[in-house]
């Protein structure tokens, strides 16, 4: 079976949310959408009157989940772990992601990007999991003073040579790099990365406003977890946050879990930059595993309730145990972000950051990456490239031939 129709209560289309809508899927792509009675088809028509069909979530900053994490000792272990985390997150509406490393030795990062590349370039990818689009290197070229939960001994000066080695070993699948723009050598890396088609994000930084502006002028186009691991906003020393919010070229990440950023601040950012907000999880391997002690690279992490902190420094948050469905729901229900803004921040905007023109939207010609949400914004089903990847209630059982 290569084609089917979803008839849904609501559809998050590019122009707004449509009531009583349909999507026609053939061979992994959307061929048409509309409202009212769906067109005739040789394939099944699945009626889902109580659900909202939205573009699948794209997480550009995720270290792990379900007990899996990207930083592993061997290439094979990295690949297995990346597949595991992709399968975990697809159950939470994520249809594509960047496997994100933490600061580590040069050899460890080469191992990581090679293992990620093996998944990206495999004909089978992660199987029934979210599509892995490439790697995001968070560090090691960051400010020691803003290390956060990054291993301090692994932090080092930015290096064009190391960047080139990582891009080569990844076979071109390094997609995003986070660095501190004020560190000597950073500007050269920003320019080299931009020339190589790698998106540069500023983060884990002590940059002032001038350094942030210079980085954006040099080619940086993204900010890693806005507010976290960077100077706070001051009315005479604004730092990177206001500069990023005022620059229409720059997308800004937020971790919408109520731990990293207050809901009021989330609402302010959404109002200031509704077309440049990117929701991320920053999830670690402990995500989904419950309270306890875990590892984040070489560091020990303590998870209590919905908060992950360094075990020996509990004032420092250490990634998150967030999933993309919860991020969207928190942004809407707790921070008052309009639903359409939150959905675009979880799909269209990250796709735009990465230049993925066939993702992040439900329109003819786009990849059939779909998340089905109930009235509480919980995930009722996930479809990746037209294939059912998550169907906890059996609502998509008639699409057996399109099951991942």
HUZI-V779962 format. One record per backbone hydrogen bond with DSSP energy under -1.0 kcal/mol. NH is the residue of the N-H (numbers start at 0). CO is the residue of the C=O. Records with the same first field share a line. If there is no record, write none. Layout:
# HUZI-V779962
NH=CO + CO
This chain:
# HUZI-V779962
3=24
4=43
5=22
6=45
7=20
8=47
9=50
10=17
11=52
12=10 + 15
15=12
17=10
19=8
20=7
21=33
22=5
23=31
24=3
25=28
26=1
28=25
29=365
30=23
31=23
33=21
35=19
45=4
47=6
50=47
51=372
52=9
53=370
55=368
56=92
57=345
58=95
62=282
63=282
64=67
65=286
66=284
67=64
69=62
77=73
78=74
79=75
80=76
81=77
82=78
83=79
84=80
85=81
86=82
87=83
88=84
89=85
90=87
91=88
92=89
93=88
94=56
95=56
96=130
97=58
98=133
99=61
100=135
108=104
109=105
110=106
111=107
112=108
113=109
114=110
115=111
116=112
117=113
118=114
119=115
120=116
126=123
129=85
130=94
132=96
134=172
135=98
136=175
138=136 + 177
141=139
142=203
145=142
146=143
149=146
153=150
154=151
155=139
162=158
163=159
164=160
165=161
166=162
167=163
168=164
169=165
170=167
171=166
174=134
175=134
176=198
177=136
178=200
179=140
182=179
185=182
188=184
189=185
190=186
191=187
192=188
193=189
194=190
195=191
196=193
197=192
198=174
200=176
201=221
202=178
204=228
211=207
212=208
213=209
214=210
215=211
216=212
217=213
219=214
220=199
222=250
223=201
225=252
227=224
243=239
244=240
245=241
249=246
250=220
251=275
252=222
253=277
256=254
265=261
266=262
267=263
268=264
269=265
270=266
271=267
272=268
275=272
277=251
278=344
279=253
281=60
283=319
286=283
288=285
291=302
293=300
295=298
298=295
300=293
301=308
302=291
303=306
306=303
308=301
309=315
310=299
312=309
315=312
317=307
319=281
326=322
327=323
328=324
329=325
330=326
331=327
332=328
333=329
334=329
336=330
341=337
342=338
343=339
344=340
346=343
348=343
350=346
351=347
352=348
353=349
355=350
356=354
358=355
364=29
365=362
366=357
367=27
368=366
369=382
370=53
371=380
372=51
373=377
376=373
379=371
380=371
381=389
382=369
383=386
385=367
386=383
387=401
388=381
389=381
393=390
396=393
398=395
401=398
402=399
403=387
